[in-house]
Amino acid sequence: MDDACGGNPAPKPEAENTDKGPPFAECVLCREPTEYPESVRGITLCPVCEWREAERAACSG
Ligand SMILES: [Zn+2]
């Protein structure tokens, strides 16, 4: 006879970051979440915009 109610709590499902947005600052250009926390001051860029900005700076002219 299997004891289906052994008193073991059900394992918690892995929490996914779906309820709240991650505490990351938004990209100032496209509002995508960046890799920087909101506590970072100044302009925050997502990896894509950061890369594009770097490329623009490198290829100015
Ligand atoms: Zn961006």
N, CA, C, O and the ligand as a Tripos MOL2 file, in Angstrom:
@<TRIPOS>MOLECULE
protein
  245   243    62     0     0
PROTEIN
NO_CHARGES

@<TRIPOS>ATOM
      1 N           0.8520   -1.2070    0.0000 N.3       1 MET1
      2 CA          0.0000    0.0000    0.0000 C.3       1 MET1
      3 C           0.8800    1.2480    0.0000 C.2       1 MET1
      4 O           1.6810    1.4720    0.9080 O.2       1 MET1
      5 N           0.7140    2.0120   -0.9970 N.am      2 ASP2
      6 CA          1.5060    3.2350   -1.0780 C.3       2 ASP2
      7 C           0.8660    4.3520   -0.2530 C.2       2 ASP2
      8 O          -0.3460    4.5660   -0.2750 O.2       2 ASP2
      9 N           1.7100    5.0280    0.4510 N.am      3 ASP3
     10 CA          1.2140    6.1490    1.2390 C.3       3 ASP3
     11 C           1.3310    7.4230    0.4190 C.2       3 ASP3
     12 O           2.4100    8.0060    0.3150 O.2       3 ASP3
     13 N           0.2340    7.8480   -0.1530 N.am      4 ALA4
     14 CA          0.2670    9.0200   -1.0340 C.3       4 ALA4
     15 C           0.3760   10.3150   -0.2440 C.2       4 ALA4
     16 O           0.7860   11.3500   -0.7700 O.2       4 ALA4
     17 N          -0.0030   10.2370    1.0420 N.am      5 CYS5
     18 CA          0.0330   11.4610    1.8280 C.3       5 CYS5
     19 C           1.0550   11.2930    2.9480 C.2       5 CYS5
     20 O           0.7120   11.3000    4.1300 O.2       5 CYS5
     21 N           2.2810   11.1460    2.5610 N.am      6 GLY6
     22 CA          3.3200   10.8960    3.5400 C.3       6 GLY6
     23 C           3.7030   12.1190    4.3360 C.2       6 GLY6
     24 O           4.5260   12.0280    5.2470 O.2       6 GLY6
     25 N           3.1370   13.2400    4.0220 N.am      7 GLY7
     26 CA          3.4560   14.4590    4.7500 C.3       7 GLY7
     27 C           4.6060   15.2080    4.1340 C.2       7 GLY7
     28 O           5.0120   16.2560    4.6350 O.2       7 GLY7
     29 N           5.1380   14.6770    3.0440 N.am      8 ASN8
     30 CA          6.2080   15.4110    2.3840 C.3       8 ASN8
     31 C           5.6230   16.5740    1.6010 C.2       8 ASN8
     32 O           4.6990   16.3900    0.8100 O.2       8 ASN8
     33 N           6.1450   17.7480    1.8120 N.am      9 PRO9
     34 CA          5.6450   18.8950    1.0400 C.3       9 PRO9
     35 C           6.0090   18.7470   -0.4200 C.2       9 PRO9
     36 O           7.0600   18.2160   -0.7780 O.2       9 PRO9
     37 N           5.1160   19.2260   -1.2360 N.am     10 ALA10
     38 CA          5.3890   19.1740   -2.6710 C.3      10 ALA10
     39 C           6.5950   20.0480   -2.9780 C.2      10 ALA10
     40 O           6.7520   21.1280   -2.4070 O.2      10 ALA10
     41 N           7.4210   19.5880   -3.8570 N.am     11 PRO11
     42 CA          8.5820   20.4080   -4.2160 C.3      11 PRO11
     43 C           8.1480   21.7060   -4.8680 C.2      11 PRO11
     44 O           7.2070   21.7440   -5.6610 O.2      11 PRO11
     45 N           8.8510   22.7570   -4.5170 N.am     12 LYS12
     46 CA          8.5010   24.0480   -5.1070 C.3      12 LYS12
     47 C           8.8570   24.0520   -6.5860 C.2      12 LYS12
     48 O           9.9270   23.5910   -6.9850 O.2      12 LYS12
     49 N           7.9630   24.5670   -7.3710 N.am     13 PRO13
     50 CA          8.3180   24.7290   -8.7900 C.3      13 PRO13
     51 C           9.3840   25.7970   -8.9370 C.2      13 PRO13
     52 O           9.4320   26.7600   -8.1720 O.2      13 PRO13
     53 N          10.2120   25.6150   -9.9030 N.am     14 GLU14
     54 CA         11.2540   26.6060  -10.1390 C.3      14 GLU14
     55 C          10.6190   27.9440  -10.4920 C.2      14 GLU14
     56 O           9.7930   28.0500  -11.3980 O.2      14 GLU14
     57 N          11.0250   28.9370   -9.7600 N.am     15 ALA15
     58 CA         10.4590   30.2700   -9.9830 C.3      15 ALA15
     59 C          11.0280   30.8690  -11.2550 C.2      15 ALA15
     60 O          12.2370   30.9030  -11.4840 O.2      15 ALA15
     61 N          10.1100   31.3320  -12.0590 N.am     16 GLU16
     62 CA         10.5400   32.0090  -13.2780 C.3      16 GLU16
     63 C          10.3110   33.5040  -13.1110 C.2      16 GLU16
     64 O           9.4040   33.9270  -12.3940 O.2      16 GLU16
     65 N          11.1040   34.2640  -13.7510 N.am     17 ASN17
     66 CA         10.9670   35.7180  -13.6570 C.3      17 ASN17
     67 C           9.8550   36.1960  -14.5820 C.2      17 ASN17
     68 O          10.1010   36.8360  -15.6040 O.2      17 ASN17
     69 N           8.6420   35.8710  -14.1990 N.am     18 THR18
     70 CA          7.5400   36.2790  -15.0570 C.3      18 THR18
     71 C           6.6420   37.2810  -14.3620 C.2      18 THR18
     72 O           6.0350   38.1330  -15.0110 O.2      18 THR18
     73 N           6.5520   37.1810  -13.0340 N.am     19 ASP19
     74 CA          5.6700   38.1020  -12.3270 C.3      19 ASP19
     75 C           6.1850   39.5240  -12.4130 C.2      19 ASP19
     76 O           5.5390   40.4210  -12.9540 O.2      19 ASP19
     77 N           7.3590   39.6930  -11.8650 N.am     20 LYS20
     78 CA          7.9340   41.0360  -11.8430 C.3      20 LYS20
     79 C           9.0640   41.1090  -12.8380 C.2      20 LYS20
     80 O           9.7090   40.1100  -13.1580 O.2      20 LYS20
     81 N           9.2850   42.2940  -13.3110 N.am     21 GLY21
     82 CA         10.4580   42.4950  -14.1350 C.3      21 GLY21
     83 C          11.6740   42.4190  -13.2370 C.2      21 GLY21
     84 O          11.5980   42.7230  -12.0470 O.2      21 GLY21
     85 N          12.7630   42.0230  -13.7920 N.am     22 PRO22
     86 CA         13.9910   41.9630  -13.0050 C.3      22 PRO22
     87 C          14.3920   43.3630  -12.5870 C.2      22 PRO22
     88 O          14.0880   44.3340  -13.2790 O.2      22 PRO22
     89 N          15.0730   43.4680  -11.4590 N.am     23 PRO23
     90 CA         15.4620   44.7940  -10.9640 C.3      23 PRO23
     91 C          16.6020   45.3850  -11.7660 C.2      23 PRO23
     92 O          17.6030   45.8330  -11.2070 O.2      23 PRO23
     93 N          16.4480   45.3850  -13.0420 N.am     24 PHE24
     94 CA         17.4770   45.9550  -13.9000 C.3      24 PHE24
     95 C          16.9650   47.2530  -14.5070 C.2      24 PHE24
     96 O          15.7730   47.4370  -14.7490 O.2      24 PHE24
     97 N          17.9070   48.1270  -14.7380 N.am     25 ALA25
     98 CA         17.5360   49.3900  -15.3590 C.3      25 ALA25
     99 C          17.1310   49.1460  -16.8060 C.2      25 ALA25
    100 O          17.5640   48.1900  -17.4500 O.2      25 ALA25
    101 N          16.2890   50.0440  -17.2880 N.am     26 GLU26
    102 CA         15.8810   49.9110  -18.6760 C.3      26 GLU26
    103 C          16.9000   50.5880  -19.5800 C.2      26 GLU26
    104 O          17.5490   51.5620  -19.2000 O.2      26 GLU26
    105 N          17.0190   50.0560  -20.7650 N.am     27 CYS27
    106 CA         17.8370   50.7040  -21.7790 C.3      27 CYS27
    107 C          17.1830   52.0340  -22.1220 C.2      27 CYS27
    108 O          15.9710   52.1080  -22.3270 O.2      27 CYS27
    109 N          17.9850   53.0660  -22.1810 N.am     28 VAL28
    110 CA         17.4190   54.3880  -22.4490 C.3      28 VAL28
    111 C          16.9970   54.5210  -23.9010 C.2      28 VAL28
    112 O          16.2670   55.4470  -24.2560 O.2      28 VAL28
    113 N          17.4430   53.6210  -24.7260 N.am     29 LEU29
    114 CA         17.1300   53.7210  -26.1510 C.3      29 LEU29
    115 C          15.9450   52.8590  -26.5390 C.2      29 LEU29
    116 O          15.0480   53.3150  -27.2480 O.2      29 LEU29
    117 N          15.9340   51.6350  -26.0870 N.am     30 CYS30
    118 CA         14.8780   50.7300  -26.5370 C.3      30 CYS30
    119 C          14.0690   50.1610  -25.3750 C.2      30 CYS30
    120 O          13.1650   49.3500  -25.5820 O.2      30 CYS30
    121 N          14.3910   50.5830  -24.1600 N.am     31 ARG31
    122 CA         13.6360   50.1800  -22.9700 C.3      31 ARG31
    123 C          13.7030   48.6830  -22.7110 C.2      31 ARG31
    124 O          12.8810   48.1450  -21.9700 O.2      31 ARG31
    125 N          14.6530   48.0200  -23.3010 N.am     32 GLU32
    126 CA         14.8760   46.6270  -22.9500 C.3      32 GLU32
    127 C          15.6260   46.5860  -21.6330 C.2      32 GLU32
    128 O          16.3600   47.5200  -21.3110 O.2      32 GLU32
    129 N          15.4550   45.5230  -20.8700 N.am     33 PRO33
    130 CA         16.2190   45.4110  -19.6330 C.3      33 PRO33
    131 C          17.7040   45.2920  -19.9230 C.2      33 PRO33
    132 O          18.1230   44.5720  -20.8290 O.2      33 PRO33
    133 N          18.4800   46.0030  -19.1440 N.am     34 THR34
    134 CA         19.9190   45.9720  -19.3390 C.3      34 THR34
    135 C          20.5550   45.0000  -18.3530 C.2      34 THR34
    136 O          19.8690   44.3400  -17.5720 O.2      34 THR34
    137 N          21.8630   44.9290  -18.4060 N.am     35 GLU35
    138 CA         22.5790   44.0700  -17.4550 C.3      35 GLU35
    139 C          22.9110   44.8390  -16.1900 C.2      35 GLU35
    140 O          23.5620   44.3120  -15.2880 O.2      35 GLU35
    141 N          22.4680   46.0790  -16.1260 N.am     36 TYR36
    142 CA         22.8310   46.9050  -14.9860 C.3      36 TYR36
    143 C          21.6640   47.0160  -14.0230 C.2      36 TYR36
    144 O          20.5120   47.0990  -14.4490 O.2      36 TYR36
    145 N          21.9490   47.0200  -12.7320 N.am     37 PRO37
    146 CA         20.8790   47.1970  -11.7620 C.3      37 PRO37
    147 C          20.3490   48.6160  -11.8110 C.2      37 PRO37
    148 O          21.0070   49.5300  -12.3070 O.2      37 PRO37
    149 N          19.1360   48.7810  -11.2830 N.am     38 GLU38
    150 CA         18.5260   50.0980  -11.3200 C.3      38 GLU38
    151 C          19.3060   51.1170  -10.5080 C.2      38 GLU38
    152 O          19.1540   52.3260  -10.6860 O.2      38 GLU38
    153 N          20.1420   50.6100   -9.6160 N.am     39 SER39
    154 CA         20.8950   51.5310   -8.7650 C.3      39 SER39
    155 C          21.9890   52.2420   -9.5440 C.2      39 SER39
    156 O          22.5430   53.2400   -9.0840 O.2      39 SER39
    157 N          22.2980   51.7160  -10.7390 N.am     40 VAL40
    158 CA         23.3130   52.3710  -11.5480 C.3      40 VAL40
    159 C          22.7750   53.7060  -12.0380 C.2      40 VAL40
    160 O          21.6760   53.7960  -12.5860 O.2      40 VAL40
    161 N          23.5650   54.7170  -11.8290 N.am     41 ARG41
    162 CA         23.1220   56.0420  -12.2430 C.3      41 ARG41
    163 C          23.6480   56.3460  -13.6430 C.2      41 ARG41
    164 O          24.6540   55.8030  -14.0990 O.2      41 ARG41
    165 N          22.9240   57.2290  -14.2870 N.am     42 GLY42
    166 CA         23.3670   57.6290  -15.6060 C.3      42 GLY42
    167 C          22.6930   56.8140  -16.6870 C.2      42 GLY42
    168 O          21.6740   56.1600  -16.4620 O.2      42 GLY42
    169 N          23.2770   56.8700  -17.8470 N.am     43 ILE43
    170 CA         22.6890   56.1960  -19.0110 C.3      43 ILE43
    171 C          22.9720   54.7060  -18.9410 C.2      43 ILE43
    172 O          24.1090   54.2790  -18.7380 O.2      43 ILE43
    173 N          21.9370   53.9390  -19.1090 N.am     44 THR44
    174 CA         22.1010   52.4860  -19.1400 C.3      44 THR44
    175 C          21.6570   52.0010  -20.5130 C.2      44 THR44
    176 O          20.6000   52.3810  -21.0180 O.2      44 THR44
    177 N          22.4680   51.1790  -21.0830 N.am     45 LEU45
    178 CA         22.1600   50.6370  -22.4010 C.3      45 LEU45
    179 C          22.1230   49.1220  -22.3320 C.2      45 LEU45
    180 O          22.8970   48.4960  -21.6080 O.2      45 LEU45
    181 N          21.2140   48.5490  -23.0950 N.am     46 CYS46
    182 CA         21.1710   47.1060  -23.1840 C.3      46 CYS46
    183 C          22.3850   46.6630  -24.0180 C.2      46 CYS46
    184 O          22.9950   47.4730  -24.7160 O.2      46 CYS46
    185 N          22.7210   45.3880  -23.9380 N.am     47 PRO47
    186 CA         23.9050   44.9140  -24.6810 C.3      47 PRO47
    187 C          23.8520   45.2640  -26.1580 C.2      47 PRO47
    188 O          24.8770   45.5900  -26.7570 O.2      47 PRO47
    189 N          22.6780   45.2010  -26.7440 N.am     48 VAL48
    190 CA         22.5620   45.4930  -28.1710 C.3      48 VAL48
    191 C          22.8830   46.9440  -28.4520 C.2      48 VAL48
    192 O          23.7040   47.2510  -29.3160 O.2      48 VAL48
    193 N          22.2270   47.8470  -27.7140 N.am     49 CYS49
    194 CA         22.4620   49.2650  -27.9480 C.3      49 CYS49
    195 C          23.8810   49.6390  -27.5400 C.2      49 CYS49
    196 O          24.5120   50.4900  -28.1670 O.2      49 CYS49
    197 N          24.3700   49.0070  -26.5040 N.am     50 GLU50
    198 CA         25.7260   49.3070  -26.0650 C.3      50 GLU50
    199 C          26.7110   48.9500  -27.1820 C.2      50 GLU50
    200 O          27.6520   49.6900  -27.4680 O.2      50 GLU50
    201 N          26.4700   47.8230  -27.7880 N.am     51 TRP51
    202 CA         27.3450   47.3750  -28.8690 C.3      51 TRP51
    203 C          27.2420   48.3170  -30.0600 C.2      51 TRP51
    204 O          28.2400   48.6660  -30.6900 O.2      51 TRP51
    205 N          26.0090   48.7180  -30.3510 N.am     52 ARG52
    206 CA         25.8280   49.6220  -31.4890 C.3      52 ARG52
    207 C          26.4740   50.9720  -31.2190 C.2      52 ARG52
    208 O          27.0890   51.5650  -32.1060 O.2      52 ARG52
    209 N          26.3320   51.4500  -29.9940 N.am     53 GLU53
    210 CA         26.9440   52.7240  -29.6610 C.3      53 GLU53
    211 C          28.4630   52.6210  -29.7660 C.2      53 GLU53
    212 O          29.1270   53.5370  -30.2510 O.2      53 GLU53
    213 N          28.9950   51.5120  -29.3130 N.am     54 ALA54
    214 CA         30.4430   51.3350  -29.3800 C.3      54 ALA54
    215 C          30.9050   51.2900  -30.8190 C.2      54 ALA54
    216 O          31.9520   51.8370  -31.1670 O.2      54 ALA54
    217 N          30.1190   50.6340  -31.6520 N.am     55 GLU55
    218 CA         30.4860   50.5450  -33.0490 C.3      55 GLU55
    219 C          30.3970   51.9130  -33.7130 C.2      55 GLU55
    220 O          31.2330   52.2720  -34.5420 O.2      55 GLU55
    221 N          29.3770   52.6650  -33.3380 N.am     56 ARG56
    222 CA         29.2510   54.0050  -33.9050 C.3      56 ARG56
    223 C          30.4330   54.8610  -33.5010 C.2      56 ARG56
    224 O          30.9820   55.6180  -34.3020 O.2      56 ARG56
    225 N          30.8120   54.7240  -32.2460 N.am     57 ALA57
    226 CA         31.9260   55.5250  -31.7690 C.3      57 ALA57
    227 C          33.2220   55.1120  -32.4680 C.2      57 ALA57
    228 O          34.0840   55.9430  -32.7540 O.2      57 ALA57
    229 N          33.3360   53.8200  -32.7340 N.am     58 ALA58
    230 CA         34.5540   53.3400  -33.3590 C.3      58 ALA58
    231 C          34.5970   53.6900  -34.8340 C.2      58 ALA58
    232 O          35.6730   53.8460  -35.4110 O.2      58 ALA58
    233 N          33.4310   53.8120  -35.4400 N.am     59 CYS59
    234 CA         33.3860   54.0620  -36.8700 C.3      59 CYS59
    235 C          32.8580   55.4600  -37.1540 C.2      59 CYS59
    236 O          32.1470   55.6670  -38.1370 O.2      59 CYS59
    237 N          33.1920   56.3940  -36.3240 N.am     60 SER60
    238 CA         32.7060   57.7480  -36.5580 C.3      60 SER60
    239 C          33.4270   58.3640  -37.7590 C.2      60 SER60
    240 O          34.6300   58.6230  -37.7290 O.2      60 SER60
    241 N          32.6670   58.5780  -38.7800 N.am     61 GLY61
    242 CA         33.2570   59.1970  -39.9320 C.3      61 GLY61
    243 C          33.4370   58.2980  -41.0690 C.2      61 GLY61
    244 O          33.9340   58.7170  -42.1140 O.2      61 GLY61
    245 ZN         18.6900   49.0710  -26.0340 Zn       62 ZN62
@<TRIPOS>BOND
     1     1     2 1
     2     2     3 1
     3     3     4 2
     4     3     5 am
     5     5     6 1
     6     6     7 1
     7     7     8 2
     8     7     9 am
     9     9    10 1
    10    10    11 1
    11    11    12 2
    12    11    13 am
    13    13    14 1
    14    14    15 1
    15    15    16 2
    16    15    17 am
    17    17    18 1
    18    18    19 1
    19    19    20 2
    20    19    21 am
    21    21    22 1
    22    22    23 1
    23    23    24 2
    24    23    25 am
    25    25    26 1
    26    26    27 1
    27    27    28 2
    28    27    29 am
    29    29    30 1
    30    30    31 1
    31    31    32 2
    32    31    33 am
    33    33    34 1
    34    34    35 1
    35    35    36 2
    36    35    37 am
    37    37    38 1
    38    38    39 1
    39    39    40 2
    40    39    41 am
    41    41    42 1
    42    42    43 1
    43    43    44 2
    44    43    45 am
    45    45    46 1
    46    46    47 1
    47    47    48 2
    48    47    49 am
    49    49    50 1
    50    50    51 1
    51    51    52 2
    52    51    53 am
    53    53    54 1
    54    54    55 1
    55    55    56 2
    56    55    57 am
    57    57    58 1
    58    58    59 1
    59    59    60 2
    60    59    61 am
    61    61    62 1
    62    62    63 1
    63    63    64 2
    64    63    65 am
    65    65    66 1
    66    66    67 1
    67    67    68 2
    68    67    69 am
    69    69    70 1
    70    70    71 1
    71    71    72 2
    72    71    73 am
    73    73    74 1
    74    74    75 1
    75    75    76 2
    76    75    77 am
    77    77    78 1
    78    78    79 1
    79    79    80 2
    80    79    81 am
    81    81    82 1
    82    82    83 1
    83    83    84 2
    84    83    85 am
    85    85    86 1
    86    86    87 1
    87    87    88 2
    88    87    89 am
    89    89    90 1
    90    90    91 1
    91    91    92 2
    92    91    93 am
    93    93    94 1
    94    94    95 1
    95    95    96 2
    96    95    97 am
    97    97    98 1
    98    98    99 1
    99    99   100 2
   100    99   101 am
   101   101   102 1
   102   102   103 1
   103   103   104 2
   104   103   105 am
   105   105   106 1
   106   106   107 1
   107   107   108 2
   108   107   109 am
   109   109   110 1
   110   110   111 1
   111   111   112 2
   112   111   113 am
   113   113   114 1
   114   114   115 1
   115   115   116 2
   116   115   117 am
   117   117   118 1
   118   118   119 1
   119   119   120 2
   120   119   121 am
   121   121   122 1
   122   122   123 1
   123   123   124 2
   124   123   125 am
   125   125   126 1
   126   126   127 1
   127   127   128 2
   128   127   129 am
   129   129   130 1
   130   130   131 1
   131   131   132 2
   132   131   133 am
   133   133   134 1
   134   134   135 1
   135   135   136 2
   136   135   137 am
   137   137   138 1
   138   138   139 1
   139   139   140 2
   140   139   141 am
   141   141   142 1
   142   142   143 1
   143   143   144 2
   144   143   145 am
   145   145   146 1
   146   146   147 1
   147   147   148 2
   148   147   149 am
   149   149   150 1
   150   150   151 1
   151   151   152 2
   152   151   153 am
   153   153   154 1
   154   154   155 1
   155   155   156 2
   156   155   157 am
   157   157   158 1
   158   158   159 1
   159   159   160 2
   160   159   161 am
   161   161   162 1
   162   162   163 1
   163   163   164 2
   164   163   165 am
   165   165   166 1
   166   166   167 1
   167   167   168 2
   168   167   169 am
   169   169   170 1
   170   170   171 1
   171   171   172 2
   172   171   173 am
   173   173   174 1
   174   174   175 1
   175   175   176 2
   176   175   177 am
   177   177   178 1
   178   178   179 1
   179   179   180 2
   180   179   181 am
   181   181   182 1
   182   182   183 1
   183   183   184 2
   184   183   185 am
   185   185   186 1
   186   186   187 1
   187   187   188 2
   188   187   189 am
   189   189   190 1
   190   190   191 1
   191   191   192 2
   192   191   193 am
   193   193   194 1
   194   194   195 1
   195   195   196 2
   196   195   197 am
   197   197   198 1
   198   198   199 1
   199   199   200 2
   200   199   201 am
   201   201   202 1
   202   202   203 1
   203   203   204 2
   204   203   205 am
   205   205   206 1
   206   206   207 1
   207   207   208 2
   208   207   209 am
   209   209   210 1
   210   210   211 1
   211   211   212 2
   212   211   213 am
   213   213   214 1
   214   214   215 1
   215   215   216 2
   216   215   217 am
   217   217   218 1
   218   218   219 1
   219   219   220 2
   220   219   221 am
   221   221   222 1
   222   222   223 1
   223   223   224 2
   224   223   225 am
   225   225   226 1
   226   226   227 1
   227   227   228 2
   228   227   229 am
   229   229   230 1
   230   230   231 1
   231   231   232 2
   232   231   233 am
   233   233   234 1
   234   234   235 1
   235   235   236 2
   236   235   237 am
   237   237   238 1
   238   238   239 1
   239   239   240 2
   240   239   241 am
   241   241   242 1
   242   242   243 1
   243   243   244 2
@<TRIPOS>SUBSTRUCTURE
     1 MET1         2 RESIDUE 1 A MET
     2 ASP2         6 RESIDUE 1 A ASP
     3 ASP3        10 RESIDUE 1 A ASP
     4 ALA4        14 RESIDUE 1 A ALA
     5 CYS5        18 RESIDUE 1 A CYS
     6 GLY6        22 RESIDUE 1 A GLY
     7 GLY7        26 RESIDUE 1 A GLY
     8 ASN8        30 RESIDUE 1 A ASN
     9 PRO9        34 RESIDUE 1 A PRO
    10 ALA10       38 RESIDUE 1 A ALA
    11 PRO11       42 RESIDUE 1 A PRO
    12 LYS12       46 RESIDUE 1 A LYS
    13 PRO13       50 RESIDUE 1 A PRO
    14 GLU14       54 RESIDUE 1 A GLU
    15 ALA15       58 RESIDUE 1 A ALA
    16 GLU16       62 RESIDUE 1 A GLU
    17 ASN17       66 RESIDUE 1 A ASN
    18 THR18       70 RESIDUE 1 A THR
    19 ASP19       74 RESIDUE 1 A ASP
    20 LYS20       78 RESIDUE 1 A LYS
    21 GLY21       82 RESIDUE 1 A GLY
    22 PRO22       86 RESIDUE 1 A PRO
    23 PRO23       90 RESIDUE 1 A PRO
    24 PHE24       94 RESIDUE 1 A PHE
    25 ALA25       98 RESIDUE 1 A ALA
    26 GLU26      102 RESIDUE 1 A GLU
    27 CYS27      106 RESIDUE 1 A CYS
    28 VAL28      110 RESIDUE 1 A VAL
    29 LEU29      114 RESIDUE 1 A LEU
    30 CYS30      118 RESIDUE 1 A CYS
    31 ARG31      122 RESIDUE 1 A ARG
    32 GLU32      126 RESIDUE 1 A GLU
    33 PRO33      130 RESIDUE 1 A PRO
    34 THR34      134 RESIDUE 1 A THR
    35 GLU35      138 RESIDUE 1 A GLU
    36 TYR36      142 RESIDUE 1 A TYR
    37 PRO37      146 RESIDUE 1 A PRO
    38 GLU38      150 RESIDUE 1 A GLU
    39 SER39      154 RESIDUE 1 A SER
    40 VAL40      158 RESIDUE 1 A VAL
    41 ARG41      162 RESIDUE 1 A ARG
    42 GLY42      166 RESIDUE 1 A GLY
    43 ILE43      170 RESIDUE 1 A ILE
    44 THR44      174 RESIDUE 1 A THR
    45 LEU45      178 RESIDUE 1 A LEU
    46 CYS46      182 RESIDUE 1 A CYS
    47 PRO47      186 RESIDUE 1 A PRO
    48 VAL48      190 RESIDUE 1 A VAL
    49 CYS49      194 RESIDUE 1 A CYS
    50 GLU50      198 RESIDUE 1 A GLU
    51 TRP51      202 RESIDUE 1 A TRP
    52 ARG52      206 RESIDUE 1 A ARG
    53 GLU53      210 RESIDUE 1 A GLU
    54 ALA54      214 RESIDUE 1 A ALA
    55 GLU55      218 RESIDUE 1 A GLU
    56 ARG56      222 RESIDUE 1 A ARG
    57 ALA57      226 RESIDUE 1 A ALA
    58 ALA58      230 RESIDUE 1 A ALA
    59 CYS59      234 RESIDUE 1 A CYS
    60 SER60      238 RESIDUE 1 A SER
    61 GLY61      242 RESIDUE 1 A GLY
    62 ZN62       245 GROUP 0 **** ****
